[in-house]
Amino acid sequence: MTDVRADAAIDAATDAVTYERRDHIGLITLNRPDNRNSMTPELLDAFAKAVAKARADAELRCVVITGTGRCFSAGADFKSNIQREDAAGWTPPHERSYAMYTPFLSVLDIEVPVVGALNGHTVGGGFGLALVTDIRVGDAASKYGANFARLGLHPGMAISWLLPRLIGVQQAAELLFTGRLMLGDEAARLGLLTRAVAGDAVFAEAWAIAEQIAANAPLAVRLMKRTFYEGLAWEPKRAAFQEAWAQAVTVDTLDAKEGMRALLEKRTPEFIGR
């Protein structure tokens, strides 16, 4: 299989997120490996544009989302803002929290199946991005999970809504309340990953699945995806907006400030419940 990522990097080496299509498969690539593909304003804006290009591509039958470097996405950039300011003026805290996730949530608007090629560590908001893809292939040796509890924060991007629906209430509760990260092998056993493979095989495995999907009747697959999620009453965007209220409350706590500071200083946080 031709490595479509190499050509994309040559064509747009400086873009934070790239989009291209090969035959009937679109490829969205997070392209800030030096910052672990974290959720900077630059990357989020570029991601929204890439998704818009995919949605407007009438020839598309499947999309693969991947990243460059050792991380698929490390989530929020705690050296930057973890809420998005509105250039037009003041907005309520919960809306700023929700706006942080809106670009990643736009994946839900893609009408064709989306395969996540999770090339490396997938944490926090990056984990949320993985959960809104339809099929996930990951690196068996990389870390996956939602570590919000260890940061003094409530999850965002509908993670607390999606996770129990994907792996069951008990397993989701343990992962969310402890905030622990798991390796890809465990994520596959729990059903979060369709397959866990060696890191250098992740993209090829995901692309092969996309090729199988793209070979099928496109109208049937699009309608199948729609009825599939309608039958599940799948409403992660509504859940993400509800989560934003709780996340906005925790963002302003002393515990959250301590959790983020401890992460940057690579030490264990000391929470006080305020």
C-alpha positions in Angstrom: 0.0 0.0 0.0 1.3 3.5 -0.9 1.9 5.6 2.2 -0.5 8.4 1.5 0.8 10.3 4.6 4.2 11.0 3.0 2.7 12.8 0.1 0.4 14.8 2.4 3.4 15.9 4.5 5.2 17.0 1.3 2.2 18.9 0.0 1.4 20.8 3.3 4.3 20.4 5.7 3.4 23.4 7.8 -0.3 22.8 8.1 -1.5 21.9 11.7 -4.0 19.5 10.1 -4.0 18.2 6.6 -6.7 16.8 4.4 -6.5 14.9 1.2 -8.4 12.1 -0.7 -7.0 9.1 -2.4 -9.5 7.3 -4.6 -12.6 7.4 -2.3 -10.9 7.6 1.0 -10.2 10.9 2.8 -7.3 11.3 5.2 -7.2 13.8 8.0 -3.9 14.1 9.7 -3.0 15.9 13.0 0.3 17.4 12.1 1.9 19.0 15.2 4.0 16.2 16.6 6.3 18.6 18.4 3.4 19.5 20.6 1.9 16.0 20.8 -1.0 17.1 18.5 -2.6 18.9 21.4 -5.6 21.1 21.2 -4.1 24.4 20.5 -6.3 27.1 18.8 -4.2 26.6 15.6 -4.8 22.9 15.5 -8.5 23.1 16.4 -9.2 25.7 13.7 -7.3 23.6 11.1 -9.1 20.5 12.2 -12.5 22.2 11.7 -11.5 23.2 8.2 -10.3 19.7 7.3 -13.6 18.2 8.4 -15.5 20.8 6.4 -13.4 19.8 3.3 -14.3 16.1 4.0 -18.0 16.8 4.3 -18.0 18.8 1.1 -16.2 16.0 -0.9 -18.9 14.3 -2.9 -16.5 11.4 -3.9 -15.9 10.4 -0.3 -16.8 6.9 0.9 -14.7 6.7 4.1 -12.4 8.9 6.2 -9.3 7.9 8.2 -8.1 10.2 11.0 -4.5 9.8 12.2 -1.7 11.8 13.7 2.1 12.3 13.1 4.7 11.5 15.7 4.3 9.4 18.9 0.9 10.8 19.9 -2.4 10.7 18.2 -3.4 13.5 20.5 -2.5 14.4 24.0 -5.7 16.5 24.4 -5.6 20.0 25.9 -2.4 22.0 25.9 -2.1 23.0 29.5 0.5 25.6 28.6 -2.2 27.4 26.7 -5.9 28.0 27.3 -8.1 25.0 28.1 -11.2 27.0 27.2 -11.8 28.9 23.9 -12.4 32.6 24.1 -14.8 34.2 21.7 -13.2 37.0 19.7 -16.6 38.7 19.5 -16.8 39.3 23.3 -17.5 37.6 26.7 -19.2 34.2 26.6 -20.3 32.1 29.6 -17.7 29.6 31.0 -19.7 26.5 29.9 -19.8 27.8 26.3 -16.1 28.4 26.3 -15.6 24.8 27.5 -17.9 23.4 24.9 -16.2 25.5 22.2 -13.0 23.8 23.0 -14.4 20.5 21.7 -16.6 21.7 18.9 -14.0 21.1 16.1 -13.4 17.5 17.3 -17.2 16.9 17.7 -17.7 18.0 14.0 -16.4 14.5 13.1 -20.0 13.4 14.1 -21.3 15.4 11.1 -19.3 13.3 8.6 -21.9 11.1 6.8 -19.5 8.3 5.7 -17.7 5.9 8.2 -14.7 7.3 10.0 -11.8 5.1 11.0 -9.4 6.2 13.7 -5.8 5.2 13.1 -4.5 5.9 16.6 -0.8 6.0 15.9 0.3 6.7 19.5 -0.8 8.0 22.9 -4.4 9.1 22.9 -5.4 11.0 26.1 -7.9 13.4 27.4 -9.6 15.4 24.6 -7.6 13.3 22.1 -9.3 10.2 23.7 -12.6 12.0 23.1 -11.7 12.5 19.5 -11.0 8.8 19.1 -14.4 7.9 20.7 -16.3 9.8 18.1 -14.8 7.8 15.3 -16.8 4.7 14.2 -13.9 2.2 14.1 -10.6 2.5 16.0 -7.3 0.8 15.3 -4.5 1.5 17.9 -1.0 0.9 18.9 -0.8 -2.0 21.4 2.0 -0.3 23.3 0.6 3.2 23.5 -1.5 4.7 26.3 -5.3 5.5 26.1 -7.7 7.0 28.4 -9.3 10.0 30.2 -7.1 11.2 33.0 -9.4 14.2 34.0 -9.9 13.0 37.6 -6.1 13.2 38.1 -6.2 16.8 36.9 -9.1 18.0 39.0 -11.3 18.4 36.0 -14.6 17.0 34.8 -14.4 15.2 31.4 -15.5 17.0 28.2 -16.4 16.0 24.7 -19.1 13.5 25.9 -16.5 11.1 27.3 -18.5 10.4 30.4 -21.6 9.7 28.1 -19.8 7.7 25.4 -17.5 5.5 27.5 -20.2 3.5 29.4 -22.1 3.0 26.2 -19.0 1.6 24.5 -17.5 -0.7 27.2 -20.2 -1.0 29.9 -21.0 0.9 33.1 -18.6 -0.9 35.5 -15.5 -0.7 33.3 -16.2 2.9 32.4 -16.7 3.9 36.0 -13.3 2.4 37.0 -11.5 4.2 34.2 -13.2 7.6 34.7 -13.1 7.7 38.6 -9.4 6.5 38.8 -8.3 8.5 35.7 -5.8 5.7 34.9 -4.5 5.2 31.4 -4.4 1.7 29.7 -2.3 0.2 27.0 -3.7 -0.5 23.6 -3.9 -4.3 24.3 -6.3 -3.7 27.2 -8.3 -1.1 25.2 -8.8 -3.7 22.6 -10.0 -6.3 25.2 -12.5 -3.8 26.5 -13.8 -3.1 23.1 -12.5 0.5 22.8 -10.2 -0.5 19.9 -11.4 -2.7 17.1 -7.8 -3.9 16.8 -4.5 -3.3 18.7 -1.4 -3.8 16.5 2.3 -2.9 16.5 2.8 0.9 16.2 4.2 0.8 12.7 1.2 -1.3 11.5 -1.6 0.9 12.8 -2.0 3.1 9.7 -1.9 0.2 7.2 -4.4 -1.7 9.3 -6.8 1.2 9.5 -6.4 2.0 5.8 -7.2 -1.6 4.8 -10.5 -1.3 6.8 -11.2 1.9 5.0 -10.6 0.3 1.6 -13.0 -2.5 2.5 -15.7 0.1 3.3 -15.0 2.2 0.3 -15.4 -0.8 -2.0 -19.1 -1.2 -0.9 -22.1 0.6 -2.3 -21.7 4.2 -1.1 -25.4 5.2 -0.7 -26.1 2.0 1.2 -23.2 2.6 3.6 -24.2 6.2 4.2 -27.8 5.3 5.0 -26.6 2.4 7.1 -24.4 4.7 9.3 -27.4 7.1 9.7 -29.9 4.4 10.8 -27.3 2.6 12.9 -26.8 5.7 15.2 -30.5 6.8 15.0 -31.4 3.3 16.3 -29.0 3.8 19.3 -30.4 7.3 20.1 -26.8 8.5 19.7 -26.6 12.1 21.0 -23.0 12.8 22.0 -23.2 16.5 21.1 -26.0 17.0 23.6 -24.1 15.1 26.2 -20.9 17.2 25.5 -22.9 20.4 26.0 -24.2 19.1 29.4 -20.7 18.1 30.4 -19.4 21.6 29.6 -21.3 22.9 32.6 -19.5 20.6 35.0 -16.2 21.1 33.3 -16.5 24.9 33.5 -17.2 24.6 37.3 -14.1 22.5 37.8 -11.8 24.6 35.6 -12.0 27.4 38.2 -11.2 25.3 41.3 -7.9 25.3 43.2 -7.7 21.5 42.6 -7.7 22.0 38.8 -5.0 24.6 39.0 -3.0 22.2 41.2 -3.7 19.2 38.9 -2.5 21.0 35.7 0.5 22.5 37.5 1.5 19.1 38.8 1.2 17.6 35.3 3.5 20.2 33.9 5.9 19.8 36.8 5.7 15.9 36.5 4.8 15.3 40.1 1.8 13.9 42.0 -0.9 16.5 42.7 -2.1 17.4 46.2 -5.8 18.0 46.1 -7.7 19.9 48.8 -11.3 19.6 47.6 -11.7 23.2 46.6 
